[in-house]
């Protein structure tokens, strides 16, 4: 589609919402909105609330650029609504979004496809907590461990624990954010991320948080994390990481764009943690850094994501 044709389409950038990642979503949405406007396109920023369907109809939105993070944005909810309204949207469809947002389902699919992922145990809130906790203690392979909500993002509700004494509090914390939680093997080593754009792996970003743990503060506070792109890896390791990341993206049925988060152990073996179907697009976000290394400006990145939605890809 030519730029002239794109200027005739009214684009709604959906952001904000009611999840715990609202503020990050607003930053992402505003950056996308400005990038699209700078290219002469018809754009309106929409803070999503309970009246979103009426707003989309009233504004005559013809394509939705999704900048929603967390629940109701990345879990297939807004995607389902847009499909009912027959409005094309960026990113993955309902099923892929729902699967990628649920960390336990994601890892189950990875296991089926022989995609390396850290060992894990899941707990459900509907079962007796004390009984589950004792069962977990018997099955644990060792410490440290990562305890996280099954359906949450931006490291919200996540704990890195070094011993059994901290396990109960970490589980209770995670249950505050999700009906199901994940207890995961912690891979000692390096944090890396691979952006996927139009079924192509972008340059690898290495994430080096000064605190040693890539938590919410490290992700969204300037100066708290060092980003190295391209990640300094041997060629064979680099290619292996990109290949596994693309497999992870495809195994969930993701489309358009995603970001795959991984850990590299001390022997440079990659382990996929999760796939983010609506990656952050703030000044500290990993996807724009990777795209920039590939020679893709922020404006061009946003345009390419939009084009994939208009092509129905």
Secondary structure, DSSP 8 states (H G I E B T S, - for coil): --HHHHTTSEEEEEE--SSTTHHHHHHHHHHHHHHHHTTT-EEEEEE--TTHHHHHHHTT-SEEEE---STTTTSSHHHHHHHHTT-EESS--HHHHHHHHSHHHHHHHHHHTT-----EEEEETTS-HHHHHHHHHHH---S-EEEEESS--TTTT-EEE-SGGGHHHHHHHHHTT-SEEEEEE---EEEEEEEEETTEEEEEEEEEETTSS--HHHHHSTTSEEEEES----HHHHHHHHHHHHHHHHHTT--SEEEEEEEEETT--EEEEEEESS---STT-HHHHHHHHTT--HHHHHHHHHHHHHTT-
